[in-house]
């Protein structure tokens, strides 16, 4: 049979397949309530601000110290250097003369937490003839910069007594305490070294000597 004889059959089969593929109406696979599809979760509540503790209070000292020094200029220079060592600075410096005697007034600023350290060291710059300290409580919020205490230092030349052999600021007691701390550190180091030798080295040394003695006994 020729191909032309099959054409009516092929055409009929194509029509049947096309009719089967057409559906009468779309079917709903799943349904959801409209209200559910349009609802959204509620936003989270705003974060609770952190509950910071109450700002700390600090007592800010102010002081005035009067000294007599053999060399006022050198004592003033040393006072400024001490202020820098404790994180402070020189605010002002004034000089006046009573006859040929020079009197210096130095105003220093230092962070409040280093006030006592600087104030104590300034006492070693000469002979203390007067001092006064006062202050007030101040409240600081977190992140505030530290406040500064101010020390007014009045330095006058010494007129009585034998001149000092060493410059102003030399403190035998402070030197003795430093030497005592160093000697104590050396003593602790020697004791620690002796303990290490007894615990770690001595057992191996005794074992070596014992083996050496046994070897000598066996060879003899």
VORO-764697 format. One line per 2 residues: number of its first residue (from 1); their letters; for each residue y, z, x of N, C-alpha, C. Coordinates in nm, 4 decimals. Each point is the difference from the previous one (the first is absolute). Last residue first. Layout:
N
NUM> a> Y:Z:X:Y:Z:X:Y:Z:X; ... $
END
This chain:
220
220> xx> -0.3247:8.8154:8.5466:-0.0345:0.0915:0.1095:-0.1497:0.0337:-0.0014; 0.2151:-0.2734:-0.3357:-0.0105:-0.0710:0.1290:-0.0439:0.0924:0.1130 $
218> xx> 0.0796:0.1716:-0.4389:-0.1150:-0.0889:-0.0028:-0.0186:-0.0734:0.1326; 0.3761:0.2819:-0.0616:-0.1212:0.0807:0.0012:-0.1252:-0.0889:0.0022 $
216> xx> 0.4253:-0.2048:-0.0430:-0.0171:0.0558:0.1343:-0.1286:0.0814:0.0101; 0.1205:-0.1634:-0.4203:-0.0413:-0.1102:0.0876:-0.0232:0.0496:0.1414 $
214> xx> 0.1726:0.3053:-0.3152:-0.1410:-0.0304:-0.0281:-0.0497:-0.1110:0.0914; 0.4581:0.1123:0.0198:-0.0816:0.1067:0.0558:-0.1491:-0.0285:-0.0201 $
212> xx> 0.3083:-0.2950:-0.1956:0.0021:-0.0138:0.1455:-0.0864:0.1078:0.0667; 0.0646:0.0198:-0.4631:-0.0877:-0.1119:0.0371:-0.0055:-0.0184:0.1507 $
210> xx> 0.2983:0.3263:-0.1635:-0.1393:0.0396:-0.0239:-0.0977:-0.1109:0.0365; 0.4640:-0.0866:0.0223:-0.0414:0.0896:0.1078:-0.1449:0.0450:-0.0175 $
208> xx> 0.1893:-0.2655:-0.3411:-0.0146:-0.0766:0.1233:-0.0469:0.0882:0.1153; 0.0985:0.2083:-0.4091:-0.1209:-0.0822:-0.0120:-0.0239:-0.0813:0.1263 $
206> xx> 0.3981:0.2507:-0.0307:-0.1157:0.0878:0.0162:-0.1306:-0.0783:-0.0099; 0.3966:-0.2366:-0.0856:-0.0047:0.0394:0.1407:-0.1195:0.0922:0.0262 $
204> xx> 0.0880:-0.1273:-0.4415:-0.0550:-0.1123:0.0766:-0.0071:0.0326:0.1484; 0.1958:0.3260:-0.2889:-0.1437:-0.0192:-0.0279:-0.0615:-0.1151:0.0787 $
202> xx> 0.4799:0.0833:0.0523:-0.0886:0.1006:0.0588:-0.1473:-0.0212:-0.0356; 0.3665:-0.2729:-0.1860:-0.0437:-0.0336:0.1370:-0.1034:0.0980:0.0520 $
200> xx> 0.1841:0.0541:-0.4492:-0.0468:-0.1387:0.0177:-0.0597:-0.0224:0.1382; 0.1771:0.4328:-0.1385:-0.0817:-0.0473:-0.1117:-0.0627:-0.1356:0.0279 $
198> xx> 0.2957:0.2181:0.3174:-0.1136:0.0876:-0.0284:-0.0932:-0.0580:-0.1052; 0.4033:-0.2318:0.1093:-0.0912:0.0012:0.1147:-0.1235:0.0849:-0.0286 $
196> xx> 0.3447:-0.0105:-0.3244:-0.0698:-0.1288:0.0065:-0.0999:-0.0027:0.1166; 0.2758:0.3774:-0.0344:-0.0984:-0.0025:-0.1090:-0.0784:-0.1308:0.0007 $
194> xx> 0.3573:0.0451:0.3033:-0.1125:0.0853:0.0390:-0.1081:0.0010:-0.1081; 0.3995:-0.2294:-0.0932:-0.0778:-0.0710:0.1013:-0.1204:0.0817:0.0445 $
192> xx> 0.3062:0.2005:-0.2978:-0.0761:-0.1068:-0.0665:-0.0861:-0.0766:0.0990; 0.2931:0.3227:0.1743:-0.1081:0.0652:-0.0753:-0.0852:-0.1048:-0.0708 $
190> xx> 0.3819:-0.1511:0.2243:-0.1016:0.0450:0.0953:-0.1171:0.0667:-0.0714; 0.3707:-0.1337:-0.2609:-0.0707:-0.1164:0.0529:-0.1105:0.0414:0.0967 $
188> xx> 0.2885:0.3312:-0.1698:-0.0930:-0.0475:-0.1036:-0.0793:-0.1203:0.0483; 0.3370:0.1620:0.2849:-0.1102:0.0958:-0.0088:-0.1023:-0.0437:-0.1047 $
186> xx> 0.3972:-0.2514:0.0394:-0.0872:-0.0208:0.1165:-0.1199:0.0938:-0.0053; 0.3290:0.0539:-0.3298:-0.0723:-0.1259:-0.0205:-0.0949:-0.0285:0.1163 $
184> xx> 0.2839:0.3739:0.0339:-0.1030:0.0214:-0.1012:-0.0809:-0.1255:-0.0263; 0.3706:-0.0285:0.2871:-0.1087:0.0744:0.0645:-0.1128:0.0285:-0.0985 $
182> xx> 0.3857:-0.2067:-0.1707:-0.0721:-0.0912:0.0892:-0.1159:0.0706:0.0675; 0.2880:0.2551:-0.2743:-0.0786:-0.0937:-0.0810:-0.0807:-0.0951:0.0875 $
180> xx> 0.2965:0.2968:0.2127:-0.1127:0.0733:-0.0578:-0.0872:-0.0912:-0.0852; 0.4014:-0.1682:0.1816:-0.1004:0.0173:0.1047:-0.1234:0.0728:-0.0532 $
178> xx> 0.3631:-0.0476:-0.2932:-0.0588:-0.1310:0.0285:-0.1088:0.0115:0.1065; 0.2478:0.3863:-0.1018:-0.0896:-0.0355:-0.1106:-0.0661:-0.1356:0.0217 $
176> xx> 0.3246:0.1444:0.3121:-0.1210:0.0821:0.0100:-0.0983:-0.0345:-0.1116; 0.4224:-0.2058:-0.0078:-0.0808:-0.0532:0.1097:-0.1301:0.0775:0.0146 $
174> xx> 0.3109:0.1561:-0.3122:-0.0599:-0.1247:-0.0470:-0.0864:-0.0632:0.1080; 0.2417:0.3882:0.1146:-0.1041:0.0309:-0.0977:-0.0693:-0.1249:-0.0511 $
172> xx> 0.3742:-0.0363:0.2962:-0.1236:0.0429:0.0664:-0.1114:0.0297:-0.0989; 0.4191:-0.3411:-0.0448:-0.0557:0.1155:-0.0700:-0.1290:0.0418:0.0698 $
170> xx> 0.4805:-0.3316:0.0450:-0.1241:0.0432:0.0640:-0.0465:0.1285:-0.0656; 0.4139:-0.2156:-0.1115:-0.1152:-0.0555:-0.0704:-0.1317:0.0388:0.0629 $
168> xx> 0.4536:-0.0459:0.2901:-0.0171:0.0570:-0.1335:-0.1137:-0.0708:-0.0708; -0.0302:-0.0027:0.5321:0.0912:-0.0447:-0.1062:-0.0298:0.0666:-0.1321 $
166> xx> -0.0999:0.2635:0.4612:-0.0522:-0.1194:-0.0662:0.0925:-0.0393:-0.1141; 0.1302:0.3654:0.2439:-0.0542:-0.0825:0.1067:-0.0517:-0.1319:-0.0573 $
164> xx> 0.4088:0.3025:-0.2103:-0.1438:-0.0284:-0.0096:-0.0433:-0.0901:0.1142; 0.4166:0.3558:0.0325:-0.0329:-0.1349:-0.0458:-0.1502:-0.0227:0.0019 $
162> xx> 0.2081:0.4901:-0.0818:-0.0296:-0.0890:0.1097:-0.0355:-0.1383:-0.0532; 0.3338:0.3178:-0.2835:-0.1376:-0.0019:0.0480:-0.0174:-0.0987:0.1127 $
160> xx> 0.3808:-0.0847:-0.3690:-0.0428:0.1234:0.0651:-0.1456:-0.0144:0.0419; 0.2371:-0.3481:-0.2317:0.1009:0.0517:0.0926:-0.0493:0.1188:0.0795 $
158> xx> -0.1679:-0.4777:-0.2945:-0.0273:0.1397:0.0300:0.0973:0.0462:0.1075; 0.0927:-0.3988:-0.3750:-0.0448:0.0302:0.1370:-0.0216:0.1499:0.0190 $
156> xx> -0.0808:-0.2480:-0.4784:0.1127:0.0475:0.0814:-0.0515:0.0289:0.1408; -0.1488:-0.2615:-0.4940:-0.0383:0.0318:0.1380:0.1257:0.0344:0.0781 $
154> xx> -0.2155:-0.0729:-0.5312:0.1226:0.0294:0.0749:-0.0399:0.0484:0.1392; -0.2371:-0.2865:-0.4306:-0.0223:0.0717:0.1258:0.1329:0.0134:0.0727 $
152> xx> -0.2325:-0.1095:-0.5155:0.1232:-0.0064:0.0784:-0.0167:0.0901:0.1221; -0.3482:-0.2661:-0.3534:0.0203:0.1163:0.0874:0.1272:-0.0241:0.0793 $
150> xx> -0.2827:-0.1962:-0.4743:0.1024:-0.0149:0.1026:0.0189:0.1324:0.0743; -0.4061:-0.2874:-0.3076:0.0763:0.1221:0.0220:0.1002:-0.0257:0.1115 $
148> xx> -0.2442:-0.3622:-0.3553:0.0280:0.0470:0.1350:0.0756:0.1324:-0.0054; -0.3773:-0.2922:-0.3368:0.1372:0.0426:0.0235:0.0132:0.0549:0.1419 $
146> xx> -0.3552:-0.3893:-0.1921:0.0191:0.1413:0.0355:0.1464:0.0307:0.0271; -0.1399:-0.3825:-0.3527:0.0078:0.0177:0.1451:0.0217:0.1466:0.0327 $
144> xx> -0.2611:-0.1615:-0.4498:0.1336:0.0242:0.0547:-0.0064:0.0170:0.1510; -0.3860:-0.0557:-0.2993:0.0571:-0.1188:0.0634:0.1390:0.0195:0.0558 $
142> xx> -0.1598:0.3202:-0.3892:-0.0916:-0.0746:0.0880:0.0653:-0.1270:0.0536; 0.3327:0.3960:-0.1139:-0.0953:-0.0802:-0.0766:-0.0916:-0.0735:0.0958 $
140> xx> 0.2792:0.4795:0.0708:-0.0198:-0.1385:0.0409:-0.1019:-0.0662:-0.0904; 0.3666:0.4576:0.0428:-0.1173:-0.0587:-0.0639:-0.0057:-0.1476:0.0352 $
138> xx> 0.2218:0.4743:0.2376:0.0220:-0.1359:-0.0498:-0.1318:-0.0554:-0.0525; 0.2682:0.4984:0.1654:-0.1191:-0.0695:-0.0466:0.0388:-0.1374:-0.0538 $
136> xx> 0.2759:0.2661:0.3963:-0.0154:-0.0104:-0.1446:-0.1293:-0.0735:-0.0315; 0.2899:0.2942:0.4364:-0.0640:-0.1184:-0.0551:-0.0084:0.0045:-0.1504 $
134> xx> 0.1488:0.2491:0.5319:0.0014:0.0053:-0.1452:-0.0669:-0.1282:-0.0510; 0.1369:0.3056:0.4888:-0.0834:-0.0988:-0.0685:0.0073:0.0227:-0.1500 $
132> xx> 0.2309:0.1407:0.5251:0.0067:0.0151:-0.1445:-0.0808:-0.1131:-0.0624; 0.1529:0.2660:0.5125:-0.0741:-0.0985:-0.0774:0.0081:0.0341:-0.1479 $
130> xx> 0.1702:0.1371:0.5587:0.0209:0.0064:-0.1445:-0.0792:-0.1092:-0.0695; -0.0202:0.0795:0.4689:0.1037:0.0996:-0.0269:0.0307:0.0100:-0.1493 $
128> xx> -0.3961:-0.1843:0.3892:0.0427:-0.0005:-0.1400:0.1005:0.1124:-0.0226; -0.1220:-0.2893:0.4538:0.0006:0.1348:-0.0547:0.0566:-0.0050:-0.1412 $
126> xx> -0.2457:-0.4372:0.1897:0.1002:0.0907:0.0534:-0.0148:0.1383:-0.0602; -0.2943:-0.3692:-0.0957:0.1002:-0.0745:0.0770:0.1073:0.0893:0.0597 $
124> xx> -0.3843:0.1082:-0.3020:-0.0296:0.0060:0.1430:0.1055:-0.0700:0.0848; -0.0004:0.0107:-0.4865:0.0268:0.1347:0.0514:-0.0212:0.0087:0.1513 $
122> xx> -0.1081:-0.3925:-0.2528:0.1421:0.0093:0.0353:0.0363:0.1380:0.0528; -0.4376:-0.0917:-0.1698:0.0213:-0.0533:0.1346:0.1466:0.0072:0.0421 $
120> xx> -0.1234:0.1373:-0.4408:-0.0552:0.0899:0.1011:0.0237:-0.0489:0.1413; 0.1297:-0.2712:-0.3622:0.0853:0.1187:0.0051:-0.0509:0.0997:0.1039 $
118> xx> -0.2565:-0.3891:-0.0935:0.1223:-0.0304:0.0746:0.0869:0.1241:0.0149; -0.3877:0.0510:-0.2588:-0.0372:-0.0339:0.1374:0.1242:-0.0292:0.0841 $
116> xx> 0.0504:0.0820:-0.4663:-0.0332:0.1222:0.0748:-0.0353:-0.0303:0.1452; 0.0909:-0.3687:-0.2980:0.1172:0.0849:0.0235:-0.0342:0.1190:0.0882 $
114> xx> -0.2692:-0.3840:-0.1824:0.0102:0.0297:0.1428:0.1170:0.0923:0.0309; -0.1019:-0.1645:-0.4436:-0.1266:0.0563:0.0460:0.0005:0.0303:0.1491 $
112> xx> 0.3773:-0.2053:-0.2227:-0.0168:0.1393:-0.0415:-0.1291:0.0608:0.0536; 0.2584:-0.3868:0.2738:-0.0761:0.0114:-0.1248:-0.0330:0.1449:-0.0318 $
110> xx> 0.4419:-0.0908:0.2768:-0.1437:-0.0029:0.0273:-0.0732:0.0059:-0.1333; 0.5256:-0.0415:0.2688:-0.0762:-0.0148:-0.1246:-0.1471:-0.0168:0.0356 $
108> xx> 0.4841:0.2136:0.2506:-0.1290:-0.0682:0.0053:-0.0616:-0.0056:-0.1393; 0.4911:0.0971:0.2925:-0.0612:0.0024:-0.1331:-0.1248:-0.0875:0.0030 $
106> xx> 0.3374:0.2801:0.3730:-0.0937:-0.1095:-0.0236:-0.0614:0.0185:-0.1383; 0.4254:0.1746:0.3446:-0.0590:0.0196:-0.1330:-0.0823:-0.1237:-0.0320 $
104> xx> 0.2357:0.2611:0.4677:-0.0573:-0.1148:-0.0692:-0.0559:0.0428:-0.1357; 0.3700:0.1589:0.4231:-0.0836:0.0438:-0.1116:-0.0451:-0.1237:-0.0762 $
102> xx> 0.2228:0.1392:0.5190:-0.0343:-0.1012:-0.1006:-0.0932:0.0606:-0.1056; 0.3948:0.1964:0.3618:-0.1363:0.0138:-0.0517:-0.0219:-0.0996:-0.1137 $
100> xx> 0.4156:0.0900:0.2414:-0.0867:-0.0944:0.0695:-0.1425:0.0035:-0.0505; 0.3528:0.1575:-0.3312:0.0332:0.0007:0.1410:-0.0791:-0.1085:0.0710 $
98> xx> -0.1852:0.0035:-0.3967:0.0772:0.1236:0.0017:0.0357:0.0255:0.1452; -0.1674:-0.4617:-0.2993:0.0166:0.0786:0.1217:0.0837:0.1233:-0.0290 $
96> xx> -0.3581:-0.3801:-0.2665:0.1351:0.0562:0.0084:0.0036:0.0956:0.1183; -0.3292:-0.4123:-0.2680:0.0283:0.0849:0.1157:0.1432:0.0499:-0.0097 $
94> xx> -0.4333:-0.2324:-0.3280:0.1423:0.0229:0.0272:0.0138:0.0952:0.1180; -0.3715:-0.3348:-0.3017:0.0167:0.0875:0.1155:0.1485:0.0086:0.0312 $
92> xx> -0.3961:-0.1704:-0.4155:0.1318:-0.0030:0.0632:0.0013:0.0969:0.1168; -0.4081:-0.1434:-0.2161:0.0981:-0.0382:-0.1010:0.1379:-0.0127:0.0622 $
90> xx> -0.5242:-0.0545:0.1971:0.1294:0.0652:0.0216:0.0992:-0.0513:-0.1041; -0.5471:0.0332:-0.0854:0.1014:-0.0803:0.0696:0.1279:0.0831:0.0133 $
88> xx> -0.5886:0.0385:-0.1054:0.1370:0.0127:-0.0471:0.0957:-0.0858:0.0806; -0.4933:0.0930:0.0596:0.0294:-0.0970:-0.1045:0.1405:0.0068:-0.0548 $
86> xx> -0.1958:0.2571:0.3736:-0.0477:0.0490:-0.1295:0.0382:-0.0924:-0.1158; 0.1315:-0.0955:0.4504:-0.1442:0.0264:0.0095:-0.0576:0.0451:-0.1335 $
84> xx> 0.4689:-0.0621:0.0453:-0.0718:-0.1281:-0.0061:-0.1515:0.0215:0.0053; 0.2755:0.3778:0.0562:0.0104:-0.0497:-0.1373:-0.0739:-0.1328:-0.0161 $
82> xx> 0.0341:0.1857:0.4316:-0.0950:0.0733:-0.0833:0.0036:-0.0486:-0.1452; 0.3172:-0.1755:0.3004:-0.1336:-0.0510:0.0302:-0.1066:0.0709:-0.0834 $
80> xx> 0.4442:0.1537:-0.0309:-0.0143:-0.1316:-0.0636:-0.1383:-0.0587:0.0253; 0.1045:0.4020:0.2157:-0.0114:0.0222:-0.1441:-0.0159:-0.1329:-0.0736 $
78> xx> 0.0858:-0.0090:0.4631:-0.1372:0.0424:-0.0270:-0.0209:0.0236:-0.1489; 0.4321:-0.0991:0.1430:-0.0859:-0.1176:0.0178:-0.1455:0.0334:-0.0285 $
76> xx> 0.3112:0.3517:-0.0038:0.0200:-0.0883:-0.1149:-0.0865:-0.1243:0.0096; -0.0009:0.2991:0.3636:-0.0663:0.0611:-0.1155:0.0157:-0.0873:-0.1239 $
74> xx> 0.2263:-0.1299:0.3893:-0.1432:-0.0191:0.0163:-0.0771:0.0605:-0.1165; 0.4633:0.0644:0.0069:-0.0304:-0.1423:-0.0181:-0.1503:-0.0263:0.0128 $
72> xx> 0.1687:0.4439:0.0836:0.0004:-0.0397:-0.1410:-0.0354:-0.1461:-0.0219; -0.1237:0.3609:0.3828:0.0499:-0.1370:-0.0007:-0.0015:-0.0498:-0.1449 $
70> xx> -0.1109:0.4425:0.0719:0.0671:-0.0203:0.1273:0.0600:-0.1394:0.0079; -0.0523:0.2553:-0.4740:-0.0824:-0.0706:0.0988:0.0800:-0.0181:0.1275 $
68> xx> -0.0218:0.2586:-0.5221:0.0734:-0.0042:0.1261:-0.0927:-0.0592:0.1050; 0.0196:-0.0383:-0.5760:-0.0649:0.0249:0.1289:0.1040:0.0087:0.1104 $
66> xx> -0.0882:-0.0084:-0.5821:0.0984:0.0105:0.1080:-0.0703:0.0423:0.1276; -0.1203:-0.2393:-0.5121:-0.0492:0.0750:0.1156:0.1050:-0.0050:0.1100 $
64> xx> -0.1175:-0.1075:-0.5612:0.1041:-0.0065:0.1031:-0.0417:0.0945:0.1113; -0.2443:-0.2780:-0.4601:0.0153:0.1085:0.0970:0.1180:-0.0268:0.0920 $
62> xx> -0.3179:-0.1332:-0.4840:0.1168:-0.0370:0.0793:0.0252:0.1182:0.0939; -0.4498:-0.1813:-0.3283:0.0806:0.0931:0.0787:0.1220:-0.0707:0.0592 $
60> xx> -0.3401:-0.0701:-0.4416:0.0717:-0.0724:0.1055:0.0938:0.0966:0.0706; -0.4679:0.0149:-0.3145:0.1184:0.0774:0.0371:0.0641:-0.0676:0.1202 $
58> xx> -0.3105:-0.2137:-0.4108:0.0098:0.0281:0.1422:0.1285:0.0758:0.0266; -0.3703:-0.1652:-0.4258:0.1297:0.0546:0.0390:-0.0045:0.0384:0.1467 $
56> xx> -0.2853:-0.3818:-0.3273:0.0030:0.1216:0.0821:0.1434:0.0420:0.0302; -0.1640:-0.2592:-0.4547:0.0496:-0.0262:0.1359:0.0072:0.1288:0.0804 $
54> xx> -0.3646:-0.0461:-0.3871:0.1416:0.0287:0.0099:0.0477:-0.0247:0.1430; -0.4163:-0.2860:-0.1425:0.0348:0.1422:0.0028:0.1504:0.0192:0.0110 $
52> xx> -0.2062:-0.4349:-0.2422:0.0318:0.0518:0.1320:0.0251:0.1504:-0.0080; -0.2639:-0.3643:-0.3019:0.0667:0.1291:-0.0168:0.0239:0.0607:0.1372 $
50> xx> -0.0498:-0.5377:-0.1748:-0.0565:0.1128:0.0754:0.0850:0.1249:-0.0158; -0.0301:-0.3664:-0.3968:0.0673:0.0184:0.1298:-0.0569:0.1201:0.0735 $
48> xx> -0.2786:-0.3092:-0.3378:0.0721:0.1278:-0.0026:0.0687:0.0190:0.1343; -0.1182:-0.4871:-0.2361:-0.0456:0.1039:0.0943:0.0873:0.1235:-0.0080 $
46> xx> -0.0753:-0.3104:-0.4366:0.0749:-0.0037:0.1269:-0.0455:0.1124:0.0922; -0.3539:-0.2000:-0.3499:0.1224:0.0818:-0.0034:0.0727:-0.0067:0.1333 $
44> xx> -0.2946:-0.4225:-0.1571:-0.0214:0.1388:0.0454:0.1290:0.0775:-0.0055; -0.0843:-0.4016:-0.3510:0.0315:0.0190:0.1427:-0.0214:0.1446:0.0403 $
42> xx> -0.2936:-0.2297:-0.3922:0.1304:0.0624:0.0184:0.0278:0.0209:0.1481; -0.3119:-0.4060:-0.1882:-0.0051:0.1430:0.0369:0.1395:0.0547:0.0226 $
40> xx> -0.0713:-0.3953:-0.3515:0.0017:0.0169:0.1445:-0.0085:0.1491:0.0318; -0.1032:-0.3856:-0.4386:0.0333:0.1343:0.0482:-0.0095:0.0057:0.1513 $
38> xx> -0.1148:-0.3843:-0.2831:0.1412:0.0117:0.0283:0.0408:0.1385:0.0511; -0.4491:-0.1191:-0.1331:0.0372:-0.0961:0.1026:0.1468:0.0140:0.0388 $
36> xx> -0.1851:0.2663:-0.3475:-0.0538:0.0399:0.1298:0.0451:-0.0943:0.1096; 0.1140:-0.0941:-0.4525:0.0766:0.1140:0.0505:-0.0490:0.0446:0.1367 $
34> xx> -0.2253:-0.3411:-0.2414:0.1252:-0.0466:0.0594:0.0798:0.1141:0.0605; -0.5425:-0.0013:-0.0329:0.1173:0.0286:-0.0835:0.1274:-0.0406:0.0709 $
32> xx> -0.4470:-0.2587:0.1042:0.0605:0.1275:0.0373:0.1188:0.0238:-0.0907; -0.4841:-0.3290:0.0465:0.1294:0.0281:-0.0614:0.0457:0.1388:0.0411 $
30> xx> -0.3685:-0.4385:0.1410:0.0306:0.1435:-0.0012:0.1386:0.0182:-0.0562; -0.2116:-0.4243:-0.0408:-0.1021:0.0697:0.0798:0.0231:0.1510:-0.0043 $
28> xx> 0.1063:-0.4125:-0.3549:0.0656:0.1102:0.0733:-0.1059:0.0799:0.0741; 0.0024:-0.5410:-0.1527:-0.0539:0.1323:-0.0276:0.0695:0.1029:0.0875 $
26> xx> 0.1261:-0.5235:-0.2225:-0.0140:0.0890:0.1176:-0.0477:0.1371:-0.0422; -0.1408:-0.4483:-0.2734:0.1127:0.0943:0.0089:-0.0194:0.0884:0.1230 $
24> xx> -0.2799:-0.3948:-0.0821:0.0781:0.0021:-0.1218:0.1214:0.0913:0.0104; -0.2247:-0.2819:0.4083:-0.0232:0.1227:-0.0758:0.0922:0.0031:-0.1182 $
22> xx> -0.2248:-0.4011:0.3308:0.1196:0.0446:-0.0727:-0.0361:0.1224:-0.0812; -0.3347:-0.2360:0.2547:0.0921:0.0740:0.0882:0.1229:0.0491:-0.0712 $
20> xx> -0.3427:-0.2774:-0.2147:-0.0491:0.1365:0.0273:0.0984:0.0814:0.0815; 0.0872:-0.4578:-0.0937:0.0102:0.0823:-0.1198:-0.0465:0.1405:0.0217 $
18> xx> -0.0400:-0.3136:0.3478:0.1415:0.0304:-0.0234:0.0172:0.0861:-0.1224; -0.4318:-0.1622:0.0989:0.0428:0.1035:0.0968:0.1448:0.0382:-0.0209 $
16> xx> -0.1773:-0.3546:-0.2635:-0.0609:0.1281:-0.0354:0.0449:0.1121:0.0926; 0.1390:-0.4424:0.0940:0.0675:0.0531:-0.1169:-0.0562:0.1343:-0.0413 $
14> xx> -0.2095:-0.2294:0.3515:0.1334:0.0488:0.0418:0.0751:0.0574:-0.1160; -0.4169:-0.2130:-0.0803:-0.0179:0.1313:0.0669:0.1339:0.0577:0.0413 $
12> xx> -0.0009:-0.4355:-0.1794:-0.0332:0.0984:-0.1026:-0.0164:0.1394:0.0596; 0.0705:-0.3655:0.2910:0.1209:0.0262:-0.0752:-0.0233:0.1069:-0.1058 $
10> xx> -0.3658:-0.1573:0.2487:0.0879:0.0807:0.0853:0.1257:0.0374:-0.0756; -0.3002:-0.2968:-0.2143:-0.0582:0.1349:0.0091:0.0893:0.0913:0.0804 $
8> xx> 0.1171:-0.4597:-0.0368:0.0205:0.0733:-0.1254:-0.0542:0.1414:0.0050; -0.0687:-0.2734:0.3893:0.1391:0.0390:-0.0215:0.0222:0.0694:-0.1332 $
6> xx> -0.4141:-0.2088:0.1892:0.0157:0.1465:-0.0018:0.1421:0.0433:-0.0326; -0.1291:-0.4653:0.0489:-0.0700:0.0534:-0.1160:0.0129:0.1518:-0.0116 $
4> xx> 0.1792:-0.2451:0.3725:0.0814:-0.0175:-0.1207:-0.0691:0.0578:-0.1227; -0.2145:-0.0216:0.4252:0.0924:0.1139:-0.0121:0.0824:-0.0094:-0.1260 $
2> xx> -0.4855:-0.2326:0.0041:0.1240:-0.0086:0.0785:0.0886:0.1200:-0.0272; -0.5574:-0.0471:-0.0032:0.1205:0.0000:-0.0848:0.1247:0.0000:0.0877 $
END
